[in-house]
Amino acid sequence: MNRTRTVALSLAATVAALAPALGQTAATAAQGTAYLQDPSGDEKAMKSMWSKDDMHKVEGQLRFHPGVQYKTVTRPGPEGAREFERQVGDPKTLAWEPSYEFAWAVSDSTLVKKALTTKDGKHLIVVHAVLRDAKRAKAGEVHKELSGQPATGRQKIAGGRRIACDTGAYTVEWSVTRSGYGTLTGTLRWDSSCEQYRTAFSAENGQHGR
């Protein structure tokens, strides 16, 4: 019997192997993170910009979660114990289902430009991301207006669209806007190869049921 399972790159056996395919660094892979981050580096790393009057700062970060989806199939146990069936990933059903996680921080200078800042009040934060394929065609998009938000926050938004495996390199274009202050932008690259998962699933399947 088949059943569908959606996971966010959580298979322990593939985390380290998957990192090179996603373009992550060795340090990131060692931490077992399941996303690509812009800006790269520290978990709390943020891009920043000042408003035209140098009195307000907007900071932002995007975490792109590729999100792998697959079906499981039943495989018999090892020789001499075939009754111990197990559910294993079926590499033929692999697909991606991305989500986008935005973080923001809004600071206001109280007396001196770019100094003596505070992070107070409620804010209208607009987050946006577009996933484009190698031909610049739009493969996915999210857009959300978040009203009444605290000066620092984070929100994850499901992409709602599947991306087929091995369909090339993609670019994520993202932005965080604080209404009246400015728009912060960024980009990151993602490789849609599922080869590392297929290798892991093949090893997990062993020679049974082939």
Protein Blocks (a to p, Z undefined) as FASTA:
>chain_A
ZZddddehkafklmmmmmmmnopafklmmnopabdcddehjfklccddddfkopaccddd
ddddfbpadddddddddehilmlgcddddfklgccdddddddddddddfkbghiaiaced
jdddddddddddfkopafbdcddddehiafbdcddddehiacdehibjaddddddddehi
accdddddddfbfklmmmmmmmmnmmnhZZ
